[in-house]
Amino acid sequence: MYRVAASIRLILRGFLLLLIAALTVSCFSQEILSIYADLSISGQWQSGKKYATVETGSDIFYDPGSGAVIEISQQAGLHKAGEIAKFFTGINASSKDAAGVMSAGAFPLPFLYTEKASKDLAKGTKPARISDVKDGEGNPLWFYVSQLFDAYQMHDSGSSSEVREDFLPVRVTKAEQRSVPGGDALLFEVENEKPISEAAIKHFHMPAAYKDQRMRFGWVQFAPGGIASGQGVLSVAFATAANSTLNIEEVVKQVSAAKIKPEVTSAPAKAPDRRKACQRRLKEMGQAFTLFNA
C-alpha cells in the first residue's frame, strides 16, 4: 500500500513539474494582441504606443528584452508596391533608395524631428541628425528610423535651394510578391550596412547586445483572398537585430494564418497584462509544489 501511495505521489510531482514548465514557456512566448489581428510571435511583447513617432493608427508592440519592434495596421490597398517591385531582381544589392522605401512605408520620420528640421531649413541651417535630438532619447522607433535616415541635404540650384532627404545604404534581402495560404503577400526586407555605435545604444536606451550589430527591417503586406479581392490589406512591419530569429519568413507565416479583425475606429480597451497573470500563476503553482513536497 505504501509503495502504491509513493508511486502516485511521484507521478503527481512529475505532472506538476511539467505543468509549471509548460506555463513558463507560454508566459515568455506571448501572443501579440492587436485590434487588427492577433499574432503568435515569440517575445515579451508590451504596448509601444508611447513610442509612436507619427499618428498613423498603427498598433505598436515592443520587446524590451530583445529591442524588437512590431507595427500592425490595416490599409485600403498595397503601399509602395511599384517601388518594392523594382527590387524583385536586386536581392543583396546595396541601395539608399530601398532604405527610403522602407522608411516611407513603415518607419516614417518622427513628426517632432521633421517639425524642428523644417524650421532649421527655413533659417538656412542644416538640421541635427536624429541621433542628436533629445526628443528621441529612449525611444526605440526613433532609433530604428535613425538607422535608415541619414540627413537632410541642402543644394543651391540657381536662385533657390533644394532640400533632399538622404538615406543610409541598406542591403535588400527580400523583395517578393508571394501567394500564401489565404491570399497574397508583398514582402520587403532590408538590413543596414553600418554597425550600431555605442553612442546610439546609450542615447536610445537599446540593448547593450546591439553594439556592432546590424539591424533588420521587414514589411509584410497581406491581402486576404488575393490582391484583387478588395478586402483590404493587413500591414505588419518589424525591426530587430540582424542576428535575431525574427525575420520576414516567420512574420509572413504568422500573418497569413492570422484572423484579421474588422477595422476598429474607437480606442481599444486596455488589454490585460498576460505576463503578470502568468507570473502570478507560476508563483501559486510553485507554492503548491513546495507544499506537496513538505
N, C-alpha and C positions, 0 to 999 in steps of 0.2 A: 504493500500500500504506500509505504514511504517513497519507494522508487518511482511509482506512478506519479505521485504528487510532485516529486523533484523534476521529473521529465516534463510535466505540464508547465511547471514554473520556468524551466529553461526555454521551452518553446515560446511562452508568452514574453519572456525577456527579449528573445531574439526578434519577435514580431514588433515589439515596442521600439527596439533599436532601428529596425528597417523603416518604421513609420516616421521616426524622427529624421532619419537620413533623407527620406523622400520629401518631407516637408521642408527641410533645409534647402534642397535643390530647387523646389518650387518657389521659395522665398527669393532666391537670388537668380531666377530666370523669369523675372517679372514681365508680364504682358504689358504692352503699350495700349492704354485705353484712350482712344481719341473719339471726338464727336463725329469723325468722318469714317473711321474704320478701326478695328482692334487688330494689332499685330503681335505675333509671338516672336519677339527678338530678344535674345538673352542680354541681360543687363539690369542694373539697379536704376531704372528709369524714374525720373520725377519731372513734374511740370517745369518747363523752362519759359513760361510766358513772360516772366520778368526780364528775360534777356532779349525780347523782341526788338529788332532794330528799326522796323517799319511796320505800319498797320496793314497786314496782308490777310488777316483772318486765319492764318495757319495755326495749327496746334504744334507746340514746340515741346520736345522732351530732351532732357539732359541726363547723362550718366556721369556723376561726379567722380566715380572711380576710374573710368576709362577716358573721360573727357569727351566722349562721343555726343553728337547732337543729331536729332531726327526732327524733321519738319513735315507735317502732313496737312494736306489741303485738298479741296475739290475745285476743279476747273471746268469751264464750259467745253473746252477742247484742248488739243495738244498745244503747248507753248514752245517756241523756238525750234519747231520741227525742221524747218528749212536749214537753219544754222547748224543743227546737230547732224543733219544728213550729209553735210559737207565733210564730216569726219568719218563716215562709214568706211572709207578706204584708207584712212590715215591713222590707223592704230599704231601706238607707240611713237607717233610724231610729236615733236615739241612745238607748242603753239601758245601765243599770247591770246589769240582770238578765242581759243577753247576756254581759257580762264574767264574771258569776258562773257561768253555764253552761259557758263555755269553761274557766274555772279549775277547776271541779269535775270536768269530764270529761277535760281534757287537761293542765292546768298547775296541779296542786294546790299548796296552801300547803306550804312546807317543814316537815318534821317538827320540826326544831330550833327553827324560829320558833314554831310552834303550842305546843310544849312550854314555851318561855320565856313566851309570851303568856299561857298558862293560869295560870302561877304569878303573873304580874303581876296578872291579873284577880282571882285568889283573894285578893290583898292589897288589892284596890281601886285598883290603879294602872293607868293606861292604857298598854298595850304600845307599844313603839317601832315605827316604821314599818319595813318590810322593808329599805328602802334605808339604814337607820341601824344595822342589825345587822351586827356584824363577821363573824359566821359565814358570811355570804353573799358576802363580798368576793371578787371574781374569779370568781364563779360565774354563767354565762350564764342558767341556769334560774331562779336567784333573781331575776336582772334581769327576765326576761320575766314572772315572777309579779308582780313589783312594778309592772308596767305594767297589770295587771288588778285587783289588790287594793289598796284604799286603806288601810283601818284597821279595827280593832275599835271599835265604838261602844257605849258603856255608857249605859243609860237606866234611871232609877229608876221602878219600877212598884209603887207602894204600899209594902209592906214588903220587897220584893225588888228586885233589879236584873236587867235584861235585857241580854244581850250580843248584838250583831248584827254580822255580817260586812258591811262596806261596800265596794262595788266601784267602780271608776272608770268613767265613761261611755265606751262604745265605739260605733262605727258598724257596723251589720250590713251586710256587703257580699255575703254569700251564705248562704242557708238554703234547702236544696232536697233533695228525695229524687229520685234520677235512676236510670233504667235505663242501664247501661253494658255494654260487652262483657264477658260472663262473669258478670253478676249485677246487683245493685242497690247503690247508694251513697247514703249520707246525708252531705250536705255542709254545713259550717258555717264561715264565715269572718267575722272582725271586724277592724277597725282602731281603735286607740285615738285619742283626740282631742287628747291633750296631747303636745306635742313633748318629746323627751328632753332632760333637762338635762345640762349638762357635769359636774355633781357625780355624777349617776348613772353616766355613762360611766366616770368615773375610779374610782368605788367598785367597779363590777362588771367593770372592765377590758374594756369593749366597744370596738369600732372607733370611732375619732375621727369617722368619717363619719356616725355616728348622731346627732351633735349637731343638735338642732332637727328631727329626723325623727320621723315617727310609726311605730308598729310594726304589723305584720300578723300575725294569728294564724289558723291554719286547722286544720280537723279533718275527716278523711275516714274514714268507717266503711264498709267494703266487705264485702258479703255475697255470696260466690261462689254462683252458682246461684240467687240471689234470696233475699229476706228470709225466705221461708217454707221454705227448703231445709234449715235446721238444720245447716249445715256450719260454723258459727262465723263470726266476723267479724274481718277484718284492720283494725286501727285505726292510722292514720298521722296524727300531729299535727305541725305545724311552726310556727315563729315566726321572723320576719325583719323587715327594714326594709320599710316600705310602698312604697318605690321599687324594691324588688328584683324581678327577673324570676321569682322563686319565688312561685307563687300556687296557689290551690286547683285551678285547671283543669289545671295541669301535674302536680300531685300525683295527682289522680284518674285522669288518663291513664296514669300510670306504675303506680299501684296496681291498676287494672283489668287491666293487661297482665302483672302480676307473677304468678309461680308461688308460691302460698302453701305453705309447708313445714309438715310435721307439727309439732305442738307439741313443744317440747324442754324437758324438766324439769331436765336436768343443765346445768351451766355449759358454754357452747360453748368449743371450743378457740380459742386466740388466732389471729385471722386474720392472714395475712402482711401486712406493710406494703407495699402495692402502689405507693405513691408513691415509696418508696425504691428499689424494684425498677425502676420506670420511669426514675428519675433515673440509676441505675447503667447501664441500657441506653443512655440518651441519651449518657452520658459515653463509653461504649465506642464508640458509633456516631460521636461527634464525633472521637474519636481515629482511627477508621478513615478518616473523611473527610479529616483532616489528612494521614495517611499517603498517601492516594490522590492528594492534590494535590501531594505532595512531588516 
